[in-house]
Amino acid sequence: MSRFSLVFFACLALAWPATAGAGGSSQLGAITKRAKQLRGLQITDEDEQRLGAAVSERIRERYGVVQDPAIHRYLTLVGTVLAGASSRPDLPWRFVVLDTDGVNALAAPGGYIHITRGALSLIGSEAELAGVLGHEIEHITGKHTMKAIQKSKALQMGADETLAGNSALFSQLVDRASEMVMAGFGRGEELEADRNGVVLAADAGYAPGGLGSFLRTIMERNTGASEKQGLFASHPEMQERLDKLDATIRSKKLDATATLEARFAKHVTYTPVPPGEVAAVAEGSAGLTGGGSGKPAEEEKEPKGEEAPKKKRFGLSALRAPSLGGEKKSAEVTGSGASRGVDREREAKGGANPAAVDVTVSAADLDAFKKEGQLP
């Protein structure tokens, strides 16, 4: 069973003495001991999956779930092909279609992938779907949420606390993870998910240009908007992503060719809703239940070089939803959306039924699906 440490930072209200000496050394020792204690919390793969299940439940409560086993079966087949080629094929992967016209895709820890009707309606082929799902899968295999929590200063815990049997600490962790999933990751994580996701899609047999093609479609969707929405908020950053995707395809000589437009069209028949017509959550409506603040994940310290994050976040997961806390929504839109007013992609209204749609895909089903699509 793999284990990894989550480093939780607590605000230590200890003043450093003005002069050195025995007292200063003792205080330094206490600080060092405290830091080591806070680094001791362990989380198993099972805990990560339990966390992901709780985050997924909140996402489903916010947006609702399309109650159609057929679309979930198709999504699960495509997702399972990709997950099987990933670095964590043994996770209990779950693929969920959210019941909203807003364009979004969200990855919760432990193998929970969510994509909206709105996003599916803009996708034109199975290769594009594979590109989107591959990006989200790589957020999970890269443990981006868990690493973001390591860098967060918002989670408080006592020196002797452990996750096992600690419902209060687990609730804090769910709150923070939910906020981070909905707010999106930093520039470095998004570029990593792009880069690894396009390779994953190609390894599974799909044409590697799928993700880039989808991103260009949503750029065009935003062209006529008076205000840039959601993922479309920063075209320079989007163009950077597209350039880097093209560079990855060239440098790694990715030459898979399956696009499977006809098979996608057979299974996905949603019609896109123009951005200005996407129904938004009414002002004053409650967001997801829980104790989170709904603020975006904290910016990490900026590393040097190519992966240094910018002030604005971007990515499929960066289409923020309303507040994750139980408090009522205010008229203010958090983050970069505040200056633009209501962002209908991020604030899109969802369906009323959050029930998960369970489908079973056997090894024989998967083999037949791959054979039909001439996938390796």
N, C-alpha and C positions, 0 to 999 in steps of 0.2 A: 504494500500500500504506500503510495507516494505521499510525502508530507512536505510542507513548506511553511516557513515562518512568515507571519504577518507582523510587521513592525508597527506598533501603535504608539503614537506620540501623545504624551499628556503635557499640559501646561504646568510646569513646575514653578510654583511661586516661591522661589528661593533666591535671595539676593547674594551675589558674589561679594565677599568682603573686600574692602578697599585695600587692606594690607595682607600680605602673605603670612603664613605661620601655621601653627598646629591646628587652630580653628579652621583655617581655610582648607587645609589638607583633609581634615575630617569631613568638611562640608562637600568637598570635591568627591571624596570617596562615597558619600551618601548619594550624590547625584549619579555617579557612575553605577552604583548598585541598583538604583531605581531604574536607570535606563536599561540595564541588563534584564531586570524583572519584566519590564514592559515589552522587551523583545522576545519573551519566552512563550507567548501564546502560539499554540500550534493549531492548524486547521487541516483536516483530512480531506481527501477527495469527496467523501460522503458528506462532510460538512459543507463543502463548496456546492454540492448538488442540492442540499437542503436549502442553502442560501438562495441559489438560483430558482428553486421552486417557489420560494416566498416572493422573490422579486417578480417572477413571471405572473404570479397570482395578482399582484398589484397592477401590472401592465394590462392583464386581461380585464380586471375590474374597471380600469380607466377607459379602455377602448372597446371592450366586448370582443367576442370571437364569432367568426362566420361559422354557422352551424351546418356545415356541408362536409360530410366525410370524404366525398370525391376529391375536392380541391385539397384537403389535408393529406389525402393519400398520395396525390401527385407531388405535392410539395415535399412530403416525407421521402418519397422515392428519390427525387433529385437531391435533397439534402443528405440522405444516407449515402448516396454515391460519393458525394464530396467528403462527408465526414469519414468515410472509410479510407480515403486517401490522405487524411489529415494526420497530425502527430498525436492525436488523442482519439483514435477510432473506437475505443471501448467505453467512452462516456455514454450514458443513456440519452442520446440526442432526442430532442423534441422540437417539432417545427409547427408554428402556429400562425394562422391567418387572422389578423385583427380586423374587426368590423368597422372600418373608418375610411373615408375618402382621402384623408390626409396621407401624404407620401412619407413613409418612414420605414425603417428596419431597425430592430433592437436586439442586442445579444445580452442575455443574462448569464451569470456564471453557471458552470456545471453542465452546459449543453442545451440551453433554452434559446431558440432562435424565433423571432417574431417578425413578420412582414405584413404590411397593411394591404387592404384591397386597393387603395390608391396607388401604392407602389407597383403592385402586380398589373394594374391597368395600363401603366406606362411602359412595361417591359414588352419587348417584341419577339423574344426567342428564349429557348431554354438556356442558351449560352449566356444571355444577359442575366437570367435568373441565377444561374450558377455563379456568375461574377458577384452578384449581390450577396448571395448566401455564403460564398467563399470568404468574402470580406468579413461578414459577421462571425463565421466560424473561427477565423483567425483572431478575432478579439477574445474569444473564449480559450482557444488553445494557447494564446499568448498570455492568458491570465491578466488582461489589461485592467479589469475592474479590481482584482485583488491587489495588483501593484499600485493602482491609484489610491486605494485605501491605505497602503503602506505609507504613502506620501502625505496623506491627509492629516490635518491637525485637529479635526473636529471630533474624533471619537475619543471618549474618555473611558478609562478603566482603572481599577485599583491594581496594586502591585501583585496581589495574590489571586486575582480573578482568572478563571479559565472559561473557555467557550462551552465545555461539556456541562450540560445541566444548568446553564446560566441563561435563563430566558430573557432577562433584561439586557444582557450584553448582546445576545443574538438579535434582539429587536433593534438595538442600536446599529448593528452591522447591516441588517436588512434595510433600515432607513437610509443609511449612507450609501450602500450599494445601489439602491433604487434611484437615488438622486443622481449618482454618477452615470448609471446606464441611460437615464433619460436626458441628462445634460450633454452627454457625449464626451469623447476622449480628446486628448491634446493632439497637436499636429504630428508629433512623433509616432503616437500609437496609430493614428489614422493612416499615415503613410506606410507604416509597417503592415497594417491589415490590408491595404491596397496591394502592396508589393507581394506579400505572401499569399493573399487571396487569389491573385491572378495566376500565380504559379500553381496553386492548388486546383483551380478550375482546369488549367491545362493538363495537369497530371491526371485528372479524372476524365480527360478526353474532350473537354469543351474548348472551343475557340477562345483564346485568351483576351480578345478584344471586347468581350461581353460587358464587363463592368464599365469600361470607357464609353461604350455605345449608350448604355443606360444613363450615365452621367451627362452625356451630351444631350440626350432627350430631355432631361429635366432642366438643363440650362435653357434649351429652347422654350420649354414650358413657361419659364419665368420672363422670357423676352418682353412680352407685352404688359407685364405687371407694372403698376405705378410704383410699387414698393417691392423690393426683393424679399422673398419669403424663405424661411427655413434654411434648407441646404443651399439655396440660391443666394444667400445673403452676401457672399463675397466671390465675385467672378475671378479675381486674380488668384485666389487660393484654389478655386476649382480648376483653373487652367494649369496651375502648378501640378495638381493631382494628375490631370490628363497627360501632361508632358512626362511625368515620372512613370506613369503606367506604360506609355509607349516606349520609354527608355528601357523599362524592365523586360518588356516583350522582346525587344531587339537584343539586349545584352544576354538574356538567357536563351535566346533562340527558341522561343515557345512556338510550336508549329501544329498544335492540335487544331482540328478543323470542324468538329461537330457544332452546329448551330441549332438545328432542330426547331425551326420556326413553326412548322406544321404541327408537330406534337404539342408544342406549347399552346398554340391557338386552339387546339382541340380541347384542352383542359382548362384554359383560363380565358374567360369571355367578359371580363369586367370592362366597363367603359370609363375612361378618365373623366373626372370632373374638373373644369377650369379652376384655377386657384381662387379667383374671386367668388366662386359659387360653392366652395367647400364650407359646409356648415361648421361654425365654431362653437365651442362651449360658451354658454351664456355667462355674462359677467355675474359674479356672485356664486357661481356653482362651486361645489366642493371638488377638490382634486382627489387623488388617491388617498385612501386612509393610511394613517401612520404618523410617525412623529417627525418626519423630515421637514426641512424648511422649504424645499423646492428650489433652492438656489443651485446654480451650476456647480459642478465639481471644481475644487480649488485648482488654480494654476500651479503646476509643479515648478520647481526651480528649473530655470532654463539651462539645459546642457549646451555645450558648445558644439559647433559644427552643423552638419546637415539636418540633424534631428531636433534642433532647437525649436521649441514651440513658439507660435505667434500668440498675440493677445486674443485673437478671435479663434474659436474652435470651429472645426468643420468635419463633415463626415456623415455617413448615413445615420449614425446614431445621434448626430448633433441636432436633429429636428426635435427640439425640446417640446415636451408635453406640459400641460398645466402642473401646478404645484403638486409635489408628492406628499405634502403634509395634509393633515386633516383640516387645516384652517381654510377659510373661504378664500377664493381667488379674488384678487384686487384687479383694478383696471390696468395696473402697471404690468408690462411684460418684462420678465427678467432678462438679464444679459444684454446681448447686442440688439435684441428685439425691442428693448425699451424705447429706443429713439424712433422706432418705426411704427409703433402702435401694435394692434392685434395682428399676430402672425397666424394666418388660417391653417397653414400646414402643421405648425407645432400645436396649435390650440384646437385642432379639429375635433368635432364631436364624434363620439363612438357609439357603438351599439349597446343594447341593454343586457345581453346574455354573456356572462364571462366564463361559462362552462367550457372546459377543455374538451376537444373532440379527439378521442383516442382512436388511432388506426394501427393495425398490425401489418407489418411488411416482412414477409419471410425471405430467407436466402434465395429461394426459388423465384419469388416475385422480383427480387432485385436483379438476379441473373437475367431474367426474361426482359426486364426494363432496359438493362444495359445492352443486351443483344439487339433489341429492337432499334435502339439508337446508335448502334455500332460503336459503343463506348468500350474501352479496354477493360 
